[in-house]
Amino acid sequence: MLIAARRNRTLIEGTRLLAGAFQLDQSTSVGELGSLFSYQGDRPLQRLKRRLAAAYGVAWCFPSTHGTSGLNILALLTACPPGGRVLVNRDAHSSVTAAMVHGGFQPVYLPATYDRELGVSLGPTRDAVHDLLAREQVDCVFLTSPNYYGIVGELAAIVALAHDRGLPVVVDAAHAPHFHFSDALPTAAEDVGADFVAQSTHKVATALSQGSLLLLRNRKAVPRLYEHINELGLVSTSFSYPILASIELGVLQLVEQGDKVWRETIARADAFRLACRQLPGVSCFGREQDAKAGFVEFDPTRVTIDVSGTGLTGFEVERRLQGRHIYPELATVQNVLFLFTPGTTARDIAALRAELKAIVRKGSDAERIALPTPPSIPHIAVLPRVAKFAPKSVVRAKAAVGRVAGETIATYPPGVPIVAAGEIITSDIVEYLQYMQSHGAVIKGAADPSLQTFKVL
Ligand SMILES: Cc1ncc(COP(=O)(O)O)c(C=O)c1O
């Protein structure tokens, strides 16, 4: 009922859809549509949840109007007992750090496998998880898959390993709402038995911003999830009907045309990848990297170009592109990442190619840039929750070495914490952060963005 009238609309009609959004919006909850806060009954909202679950082949689906950020927290609170130990990939999104605070959890970090040649993190490997599980007792496994670069590690093997040990697995699949619908894309986390899978339908599919899904493998977890949804204030009681409607439209498009439109998108991205390899000083990895551990599958619609041979940083290339109203997904010292979607037109691609050609020609006579290796994960002195609420002081950078961090500082993008609140600050950390900052990285989470001072416990 909520959606049926808009069944045939597509993203291309976005402007009209937005006009429809105003009509769909309600300032009070509409009883006849059912409740987002209940998993019982047979009103339209409950039927929507069942249809979404059926589309992904899972037992239950909670559509969120608060993005995957809110869902990561709800999923972890449901999967892990309070104060539990969570095996979690270090390069997880900041919402996962927030979940650690809410649940009083102890993170047991799985280091990101940084590939120096590509300048990107790879996915998790079964061996690394196995070794960590042999050393550490944990209550739950949390993984991000794919990572920002579209790389999927040994996810299926890790889920099987965790399940053998009776551990629930939560996967942040923010960038993978489309995987389930095409064999040309990597295997979806929900298809390898992950217990909770959070996806940003708004990022990759066509939902309005903040429209995300939490997929549940097992119905048993549903009452506990809804307890949290109802009691923790992470879901607004004035949730957005237009966002819900757009989620259903986005998933409907995936069901009906997902394989076709994503195969076409892959072909366009692959052609662009080949063209980038012809640019002087530019390289661009693809599926051929799959001999590397932690590079099992790859979403080719994510195109990462390495510009370090041009004498420019990725940040500089991004800045110049932005000056031409072209907005990459992210940049690092070495790389610039572009997202291709079914909405990416041949004209967009031609414009991007022309700009890149001009930019790298200008930069190609400079030196190759020295790339720093991120420092190793520091020692955890106190739990994230303790660090969050502890009194703090501000000291000069030199004096911060050896102290317990009072802030989680990440280089952004992609937002990987270099030090998390509660961890011991080392000189490597200070130097790495200052180097990244001087090369144009955005430093996220530092009270003093100049990094002259640090907040400590
Ligand atoms: C891996 C990952 N997880 C979660 C999020 C948060 O998703 P949302 O914007 O849907 O809240 C992001 C956002 O960039 C992300 O990249």
The ligand as a Tripos MOL2 file, in Angstrom:
@<TRIPOS>MOLECULE
LIG
   16    16     1     0     0
SMALL
NO_CHARGES

@<TRIPOS>ATOM
      1 C1         31.9300    0.6030    5.8880 C.3       1 LIG1
      2 C2         30.9040    1.5820    6.3380 C.ar      1 LIG1
      3 N1         30.0550    1.2390    7.3260 N.ar      1 LIG1
      4 C3         29.0920    2.0680    7.7500 C.ar      1 LIG1
      5 C4         28.9640    3.3240    7.2160 C.ar      1 LIG1
      6 C5         27.8680    4.2050    7.6970 C.3       1 LIG1
      7 O1         26.8130    4.0780    6.8070 O.3       1 LIG1
      8 P1         25.5860    5.0990    6.7490 P.3       1 LIG1
      9 O2         26.0860    6.3050    6.0110 O.co2     1 LIG1
     10 O3         24.5580    4.3410    5.9930 O.co2     1 LIG1
     11 O4         25.1970    5.4120    8.1380 O.co2     1 LIG1
     12 C6         29.8210    3.7470    6.1990 C.ar      1 LIG1
     13 C7         29.7090    5.0980    5.6560 C.2       1 LIG1
     14 O5         30.4880    5.5850    4.8820 O.2       1 LIG1
     15 C8         30.8130    2.8520    5.7450 C.ar      1 LIG1
     16 O6         31.6440    3.1970    4.7670 O.3       1 LIG1
@<TRIPOS>BOND
     1     1     2 1
     2     2     3 ar
     3     2    15 ar
     4     3     4 ar
     5     4     5 ar
     6     5     6 1
     7     5    12 ar
     8     6     7 1
     9     7     8 1
    10     8     9 2
    11     8    10 1
    12     8    11 1
    13    12    13 1
    14    12    15 ar
    15    13    14 2
    16    15    16 1
@<TRIPOS>SUBSTRUCTURE
     1 LIG1         1 GROUP 0 **** ****
